Amino acid sequence: MLQTPSIDAGFLSQQNLTLMPRAQAIFCTNHPAVHALALCVGCEKRICSECATPWEGMNLCVSCLRKRTEIAVARGSSPAGWITSLATIVILIWLLPRLIVSIAAVLAKLFSL
């Protein structure tokens, strides 16, 4: 028979110091013989240190990490993002030389007086 540890303050996650109250500190959802050290912030499953993966300062289980990674990849590869970036670069390449020439002309007039 497995015993729960006698830590009164609760279990402390090694990844991001998430405090799990003693009443909830049971066992990992994926590994029933291993004590849970954290809660997944996505699905609130109890997870051990082997199952917990830090992501932007939070503990996530494998399935929630996969979902967040897919969302992050989908956002980063959007065609609208590439088009906006390309349009900005083209505008800057067209605008900057004209702006520099205009500033130079104004400065030349100021210092020629």
N, C-alpha and C positions, 0 to 999 in steps of 0.2 A: 504494500500500500504506500503510495506516495504522499509525502507531507508537504504542506505549503510552508515556505520559509517564514520565520517569525520576525519579519521586518515590520515594525509598527507604522512607519511613515509611508510605506508602499514601495513598489518596485520602481526603479529609475532606469529609463531607457539610456543606453550608451550612446545612441545617435544624436538625440536632440533634447535629452533631459525631460521627456514627457513623463509626468508623474501618474502612475496608475494606482488608484486607491486599493488598499489591502482587500476589501470586500470583493473587488472585481478581478484581482490578481489570481487567475486560475491557470490555465494551460493554453499553449499555442493552438490555434485552430487547425493548423496543418500538421503539427507534431504533438499529439496528445500527451506524450511523456515528458515534454519540455515545458518549463514554466514560461508564461508570457511575460515579456518585458516592455511591451508597447502596445498601443492601439493604432491600427491603420486609420489615418484621418479621412480616407475615402469611404470605406465601408464599415469602419469601427469594429473590425475583427480583432481579436487578441492575437498578437504575433510575437514570436521569439526573436532573438537577435539575428538568427540565421534568415528568417523570413522578412525582417524589417529592412527596407532600403530607404536611405535618406534622399529626399527630393525637395529642393528649395526649403530646407529647414524642417521638413515634416517626415514622419515615418509612413511608408506606404507598403502594402503587400504587393505581391507579384502582379495580380490582375489589375489592381488600381494603378500601379506604375505603368503597365502596358497601355492602359487607357489614356493616361496623361501624356505618355510619350507619343502615342498616335496623334493626339490633339495638337501637341507642340510641333510635330513634323508637318501635319496638314496646314497649320498656320504659316509655317516658314516657307512652304513651297507654293504658295498661292500665286497664280498668274497675275492677279491684280497688283500684288506687291512688287513683282518684277517690272511690270509696265510702269507703275508709279516711279520706281527708282530710276528706270531708264529715261523717262520723261524729265525728271528732275535733273539728271546729268546733262541731257541735251540742252535744256534751258540754261543751265549754268555755263556750259561751254559757249553758248551763243551770247549770253549776257555779260559775263565777266570781262572779256576784252573791250567791249563797248564802254563798260563802266570805268575801267582803268583809263581809257583814252579820255573820257569826259572829265575825270578827276584830274588827270595830268593837265588838261587844257585850262581848267579853273585855277589850278595852282600856278601855272605859267603866267596867267593874267595877273594873279595876285602879286607875284614876285617881280613882275616886270614894271610895276608902277613905281 
